[in-house]
Structures are given as structure tokens and as C-alpha cells.
């Protein structure tokens, strides 16, 4: 299979969230399965200076934007540690800027044309590159128009190389749709006749993601439960009707974790490395180290609960703030690592000042600390209001840290709630709760603390989690099946 993955973020070139991790890990896993894969992304300043070698391909592309014709070029780099090519669509006026989508929290006003340019330039570039994909795997709104350009512009061209090329659109977070005012429509070059609710329009605006969901051959999102939730009014963000209409083509594939980075047996950030056989001693050493670092009492037996995430309402911080005073009455240490909304930062800082004995808050973005916390903690708290997939709970499972999660999206699909039945059949890996309330959160933490105190049950819970397979290999095989489905679909529509 020949697959080109299009993404606005790819680690280590440019990252604001989980999309960048997926866009780097999935292609490697596909290649390990024997497929031919390349990546295409915008040539942002930070991507060109990410420390990876970047070369010219010699390919120049001309892209119409409204009445102008702009010339960009395609550069090429590669993922570290493997030779998956990363094509960079370069046009300095759009991408030689400090930010990816904006600066100082404000989106660039020309994001519509920046990403129209990226998508058209990508398709123009593909026509001239050595690599001829069978599948274009688009990700999120920044690539949502690609299936539209294919159908409306590129496939109908005489002798088109795109005749049998199929598309997958993956939704990483439905909250971000690339919705622009209607007068941006001419930037796309599409006829106004496409500006209808069954095509590119959503609620009077031009909507890139919606357009992709209408035109894609197949659609996926990053967990089966999220795939169901976005078909309901409450989770659909205005697109639930469309997603229900396309439900036969909508698949949930859980993300994997990169075990070269997230593996307690080889993690260079840890004080002590450990495996499923040596975790009690390993975690104890990491815990002592973290307690000192966090200025918390050096107590090996007290349960330690971590939270690592963006300080955003999505992640359930309102529940945490409401539950904090009660939780801190328990014999429990809490360490929080996060950055984000200033309101949460101030509240958490204040709480930490009031409870120096059992709460420490790190308001920073630190990869080493994230690793150390996963290794040191007994519990991870992740009470998200919604969660397309979630990665931290997967890291926690691998690190023997029992997740306490709200049962939503990918959290529901990856954490097996401890009940008498799942404990008995040894499938339990964590504790989950459903109601988005502080009371339900506190009850869940209390249940986890009871399990922690039970010296028979706890080691089993930890070991079951550590033994679950969340490697990318598993997910990549599911994507391959999806690509095969697309290929059959296209062959049926356009026989060779
Ligand atoms: P999302 O993509 O919605 O932010 P995920 O759980 O899918 O949530 O991924 C978040 C990633 O960002 C994880 O790898 C997590 O460890 C990391 N992360 C979040 N906040 C921090 C932080 N303050 N310091 C270090 N890593 C963080």
C-alpha cells in the first residue's frame, strides 16, 4: 500500500497536541508493516529549523488563491530514526512565522488561505513527486478540503494521476473544525454552488472539516466510543447529523503509544527503570525522588496521584477544583503538571499554598517531569469531560500507574473499570466514573484508594495494565484494513 499522510503537525517538526504524535508514529508503524509511506506538512519556520536535515526536491508548485497565482516549493526531510520522507510545503509569506496557527493565543487572520494553499500545493506537488500514493490520509480540518479538491478539480482532469487515489479523513478532535466566514469561499477556488449545507457550508460558514467528512471515502476517529459520541447531539458539535448519515463509513481506531519513548524499562528520565516484574522497587525509587523534587513529605506508603494535562475545561479541571478540598482531606499526595488557562493556574497555585503537605503544582510544560510523574505516581487522574482518545492514560497503564478516569471517548475504551467481576476475571486496569460531577470524582478516587490499600488486588491491577498492548502496531493494522476498504471502493467506482 502507498500512503501519503497529510497533517498540519508532525513531531518533531511542529506540535501543539496529540495529532503531531500520531502523524509521526503511524507512518513508522505502517512502514514496519511493509507499506510505503510519506508525510506532507506545511514548511513552518519551526519545521525547517527543527534540527532535521532539509533538502530541495526541485518541485515548484503554482497555486491559485482567489485571483492570485502563488508559487511555492516542496522541500523534503525525514522522520528521525527511519527514512519516512516528510515533504514540507514551503511558501514564506504564509509559513515563515513564529507560530503554527497564530501568535500569543490569537489565530492568524489569514488561516483560511494559508491552509487552502497548503492543501492545493500538496495536491499539485504530488503530481510531480516520485512518490505516487494510492491513499491520501487527511487529518483534521487543516486537510479537510483535500477530498473536495480531488473530486471537484483533480480527478476529472484528463489523464489524472488521482483517478484511483482514495481518501481517509481522521478526526482527532471534533471541537476544531476550521470554520471561516462565507466570504472566504472565493479563496478556495470552488464555485459558489458548493456552498450548500450538504457540501461545504455549516450554519452559514465555510467549514473545512465538514467538507472533508462529506467527500472522504472513509472517515475515522481515534476511539470507537468517541466515534459513537460524535453521532449524538451532545457530542456532535453541529455535525452529528452528517456523522450519523455516514455512520457506515465511520470507524474508531485507538491511538497507540510510542514504546521507544514511553517504556519504563528504558526511559532515560527515570531515577530507576523497571518492568512488570520489578515495578514495586522501581516505582518506590521514583516516588522518593519525586516527593523530594515536589517538596512533599518523604513517605513511601502514602498513595501518590498525578495529573498531567493542558489546563483546559475539556480535561475536567472544574471537577478537580471543586473536589480538591475534599480530596486533600484524604491521606493522599497529589502532584499536578500542566499549563493553560490562567484562571486554573491561579486556583491551583492557591490550593498548593494552602495544602503544602499534600499538593504540589508544576505550572510548566516539561517532558522529563511528565515521564517522572508517570513512573512515580500510583494513580493518574484524568476526569475529562470529553476525550477523543487520550494518551496519558495509555502511558499510565504502561508505567503501572492506575488510571482514575471519567468514562468517555478513548478513556472508556482503554481503561477497564474495577468491578467485582473484572477484578475476579483479572481484566480490571483502573477506576472509572460516569457523572461529570465532583461527587462522582471523589467517589472514584475513594474506590481507587480502597484498592490501593488491598495488598492482594493492587499488584494485579498494576500488572494487568502493564501487560496490555497499546503499541502502534495494533492500530496500524486497523488503518491498513481501512485503506484496503478505500482501495476496493475506488476500484469499484473507477475500474483500472
Ligand atoms: P491532548 O492532545 O488533548 O492535549 P492527550 O492526552 O492526547 O491530550 O495528549 C497530551 C500529551 O501532552 C501527552 O503526551 C502529555 O504527556 C503531554 N502533556 C500535556 N501537558 C503537559 C505538560 N504540562 N508537560 C509535559 N507534557 C504534557
Boltz pocket constraint, residues with backbone or C-beta under 6 A from the ligand:
constraints:
  - pocket:
      binder: B
      contacts: [[A, 16], [A, 17], [A, 18], [A, 19], [A, 308], [A, 309], [A, 310], [A, 337], [A, 338], [A, 339], [A, 362], [A, 364], [A, 365], [A, 366], [A, 367], [A, 370], [A, 389], [A, 390], [A, 391], [A, 392], [A, 393]]
      max_distance: 6.0
